[in-house]
Amino acid sequence: MKRPLLALLPHPDDECAVFPWLQAAVRDGREIHCIWVTDGGFGGQDIERRNRESVGVLSRLGLETTAMHFVGARWNIGDGDLYQRLEEVVPRLLEKFGRLAETAELVIPAWEGGHPDHDAAHLAGLALASDTTHLRQYSLYQGQGLRGPWFRVLTPLPENGRQDCIETTLLERIGHACRCLSYRSQWRSFVGLLPFYLLRMLRKDAFVLQPVDPGRTAHRPHQGLLLYERRGGPTWQDFAARTLSYRIR
């Protein structure tokens, strides 16, 4: 029996980091579930519009709408608030998806310091996983060693271990980049993100998964200021204090 694939996603459009695995799972006839754990409404954005954009993109990729779970919107988990609400979110995830997670392959955002929701979703994924055997992490963006607003897209931290690349053709990668244009509500974000995403698509190793070591979460993802600290988000000290029970067990 083929393992179901569960993709834990912080915001609508973050599925752009896992397109190839979703596409491969569709081809293989596997059961798929995408779970968005915040409402994506930062700055007053239209939550329903963001959800519709994700539904449209993933439907064209071959996923059924029954595979798409916008629990963050349903539970009123604000974009940027996940790290403060894990005590509420994790039990609800376990209640809804815990049994499925016992037999599934689970892919979660990397522990990389790019966005507080990404790191908080990593912690939620650890709590949801019954073990780490079938648990892997995907990079979204991070700013290790950079200054100001600069960051890298889909670039795994070496500290997170072995990098397992999924084989894709250049044509497939160009297709994935074109899919990003369907997130029209996010044009301001993609003005900054898409050029780096496109550059990444020139590489055969554009899409990588890494194993997950729960012990990494006892410490900041990397040395120096995290990207979300540099961009006006919570400090590491604040994030660490609010997530202590899910980082050190």
N, C-alpha and C positions, 0 to 999 in steps of 0.2 A: 504493500500500500504506500502511495506517495505521500510524503509529509505535506501538510498545509503550509503555506507561506503567510506569516503575519508581518506586516510592515508597520512599525510604530512611527508616526510622523508628527512633528511639532505643530506645523501650520499647513494649510492648503498651499500647494505648489512645491512643498519640500519633497514630494515624490519624484521631482526631477533628478534627485540623487540616486534613485533606485530603479529607473525606467528599465534597464536591461534585465534585472532579475524578475521584475513583474512580467515583462514580455516573454522571458524564458518560461516562467511558470504557466502563463497562458498557453504557450505552445505545448507544454508537457501535460496539460490538462489537470493541473494541480488546483486544489482549493486555495483561494487567495482572500486575504482580508487586509484592507488598509484602514488604519485607525488614526484619526487626527485628534490630538489631545488638547488643543487650544482652539479658540474660535477664530483666530486669524484677524481679529478686528482692531488691531493696533491703530491708534490715531483716528478712530471713527470710520475705518474702512467698512465697506458693505460686506457683511459676513456671508449672506446668502449668495451674493455674486461670486465671492471667492470659492464657495463650495461648488457652485455650478460650473465654474471653470475647471476645477479638479475633476468633477464628474465627466465633463465633456472630453478632457484629455485622456482620462483613463478608460472611458468607454471606447474611444477610438483605438486605444491600445488593446482592447479585447476583454476588459474586465466587466463583470456584471455590476449593476448598481447595488445589488445586495451585498457585494464585497466591500462597500465603502461605508465607513462608520464615522460620522462627524460628531463624536461624543463630546469634544471640547465645546462645540456650539450648543449642544443639547444640555450640557451641564453648566453652561455659563462660565467656562474657564477662560478668562481674558488672556489675550496675547500679551506675553510678558509676565504673567502672574503664576505660571505653573510651579515655579520653585517654591512659592509661598503656599501652595495648595495641594502638595503631594499627599498630605495626610487625608485629604478628602478624595483625591483622584485615584490613588493606588487601590484602595479597597473596592472602588467601583469597577476599575479595570479587572481586578481579580474575580469579582462576581460575574462580570459579563464575558470575559475571555479566558479566565484562568484554566478551565478544563481544556479548551482548545490549545492553549499555550503549552500544555503538558506534552503534546505530541507534535507540535509545529516547529518549523524553522522560523526563528524570530530575528528580524533585522531591526536595529535600533540606531538612533543618532549616536555619533561618536562622542566620547568624552574628550572635547577639544577646545572648549572655552570660546567658541564663536558667538553664541547667543545663549542667554540663560535658559530659555525654553528648550534648546537643544540638549544642554547638559541635564536639565531636570527630566526630560523625556528619557535620557539614558538611564537615569536612576529609576524611573518608572518601569522601564524595560527590564532592568535587573530584578525588580520586585516581581514582575510578571513571569519571568522565566523560572521554570522548575529546576533547571541546572544550566550550565553554560556550554554544554556539549553542542547544542544546535542554536547557539546565540552568537550573532556577529554584529559588527557595527560599521556604519557607513559615514564617511565624512561629508559635511555640507560646506562649511567654510571656517577658517581659523586664521589668527594673526600672529602665530609664533614668530618671534624675532623681528617683527615689523613695527613701525611707528604710526602714530596718528590713526587715520581711518583705513589704512591699507590692510588687505587680507588676501588669502589664497582660497580658491574654490576647488572642492573635491580633492583636496590634498591631505592625505592621512598623516597624522603625527607619527613619527618613528617610534615614539614611546608606547604607542598602542600595539606594537608587535607586527607580526607577519602580515604581508599584504597579498591577498588572493584576488587576482584580476579576473573578471569575466570577459571572455573573448567577444569582441564586437568588430564589425567592419567599419570603415570610414563612413560608408553610406548610412549605416545604422546610427552612428554617432551624430551625423549631420541631421538625421531625422529626429533624434532626441533633442538637439538644439532647436530645431524648428518648432517642436512641441512647446517649448518655453514661450514662444510668441503668442500662444493661446491664453496665457495668463494676463489678459489686457489690463485688469485692474491694478496689476503690479508693475506697470511700466516704469514708474520711478525707481523701484528697487532693481529692476532688471537693466536699467541704464548702467548701473554700477556692476551688477552681477554677470550679465550675459556676455560681455566681452571676455571675461576670464573663463566663463563656462565654455565659450567657443574655442578659446585657446586650448583648454583641456581636451576638447573633442579631437584635436589633432593627434593625440597620443593614443597608442594602442592600449595603454594601461589607464585609460581615462576613468574607469569605474572599478573601484576596489572595495572589498570587505576585509575587515580585520577581526581577529578573535577578541573576546572581551575578558578582561581581568578585573573582577570586582574590587580588588585591592587598590587599583589605580585611583578610585574615587575618594580614598582617604586624603588625597592631596590635590592641589590645584592641577589642572590638566597639563600645564607646562610652566616653566619658569618665566618670570616677568609678567607685566600686565596682560590680562586676558583681553580679547577684542571687545567684549561687552563692557569691560571696565573702561576702556579707552573711548567707547562710544556713548558714555553717559548712563550705562546700565548699573546694576548693583555691583558693589565691590565683591571680591572673592570672599572676604570675611563675612559679609551679610549673607551671600548665597550659601556659604558653608554652614553657618549657624542655623539657617532655616531648613537645611536638608540633612542635618546631622544624623538623624535616625535612619535615613536611607543610604547614607554613605558609609557609616561605620557600624557594623552589626556583629 
